Amino acid sequence: MARRNHLDDFKRGRMIGKLEEGRIVTSVAVEFGINKSVVSRAWKAFQTTGTAVRKVGGGHPRTTTAGDYRYIIRQTKRDRQQSPSSIAQQLCTATG
């Protein structure tokens, strides 16, 4: 299976600079020792967004908020003397 490494922002910026000078995608890819599709995608992203920096984060948004976690922990600590089924029922009620 192929190993995936993200380019650091410095290398990505150097790549974009060379492309702005008028260099060809293939020659830039050979110089950096990476696939030309990587260079092409970085160049396209730069032209769209105007920046060479990767967007950090993303992914699926969390459904349980930090406040929900605090509530669950507080309820669990308070109700330790109750039976486990009662705690499970409260967790289901708290998280929906």
C-alpha positions as CSV (number, residue, x, y, z in Angstrom):
1,M,0.0,0.0,0.0
2,A,1.3,3.5,-0.8
3,R,2.6,5.6,1.9
4,R,1.1,9.1,2.1
5,N,3.0,12.1,3.5
6,H,1.6,15.6,3.5
7,L,3.9,18.3,2.1
8,D,5.0,20.8,4.6
9,D,3.9,24.4,4.0
10,F,7.5,25.5,3.1
11,K,7.9,22.9,0.4
12,R,4.4,23.6,-0.9
13,G,5.2,27.3,-1.1
14,R,8.5,26.6,-3.0
15,M,6.5,24.5,-5.4
16,I,3.9,27.2,-6.0
17,G,6.7,29.8,-6.5
18,K,8.3,27.7,-9.2
19,L,5.0,27.3,-10.9
20,E,4.3,31.1,-10.7
21,E,7.7,31.6,-12.5
22,G,6.3,29.7,-15.4
23,R,7.8,26.3,-14.8
24,I,6.0,23.2,-16.0
25,V,4.2,20.9,-13.5
26,T,6.2,17.9,-14.7
27,S,9.6,19.6,-14.2
28,V,8.6,20.8,-10.7
29,A,7.4,17.3,-9.8
30,V,10.7,15.8,-10.9
31,E,12.7,18.4,-9.0
32,F,10.8,17.7,-5.7
33,G,10.7,13.9,-6.3
34,I,6.9,13.7,-6.1
35,N,4.1,12.7,-8.4
36,K,2.9,15.4,-10.8
37,S,-0.7,14.9,-9.7
38,V,0.3,16.2,-6.2
39,V,1.9,19.3,-7.8
40,S,-1.1,19.8,-10.0
41,R,-3.6,19.5,-7.1
42,A,-1.5,21.9,-5.0
43,W,-1.4,24.4,-7.9
44,K,-5.1,24.1,-8.5
45,A,-5.8,24.6,-4.8
46,F,-3.6,27.7,-4.7
47,Q,-5.4,29.2,-7.7
48,T,-8.7,28.6,-6.1
49,T,-8.0,29.8,-2.5
50,G,-5.0,32.1,-3.1
51,T,-2.9,30.5,-0.4
52,A,-0.5,27.5,-0.3
53,V,-1.2,26.6,3.3
54,R,-3.2,23.5,4.0
55,K,-6.5,23.7,5.9
56,V,-6.1,22.0,9.2
57,G,-9.0,20.1,10.7
58,G,-12.1,19.2,8.9
59,G,-13.7,15.8,9.1
60,H,-17.0,14.8,10.6
61,P,-18.4,17.2,13.2
62,R,-18.7,15.9,16.7
63,T,-22.3,15.1,17.9
64,T,-21.5,15.1,21.6
65,T,-20.3,18.5,22.7
66,A,-17.9,19.3,25.5
67,G,-20.8,20.4,27.6
68,D,-22.6,17.1,27.1
69,Y,-19.5,15.3,28.3
70,R,-19.3,17.5,31.4
71,Y,-23.0,16.8,32.1
72,I,-22.5,13.0,31.7
73,I,-19.5,13.0,34.0
74,R,-21.3,15.1,36.6
75,Q,-24.3,12.8,36.5
76,T,-22.2,9.7,36.7
77,K,-20.3,10.9,39.7
78,R,-23.4,12.0,41.5
79,D,-25.3,8.8,40.9
80,R,-22.6,6.2,41.6
81,Q,-24.7,4.7,44.4
82,Q,-27.4,3.9,41.9
83,S,-27.7,0.6,39.9
84,P,-25.8,0.4,36.6
85,S,-29.0,0.1,34.6
86,S,-30.2,3.4,36.1
87,I,-26.9,5.1,35.0
88,A,-27.2,3.6,31.5
89,Q,-30.7,4.9,31.3
90,Q,-29.6,8.4,32.3
91,L,-26.7,8.3,29.8
92,C,-29.2,7.4,27.0
93,T,-31.5,10.3,28.2
94,A,-28.6,12.8,28.3
95,T,-27.2,12.0,24.9
96,G,-30.5,11.5,23.1
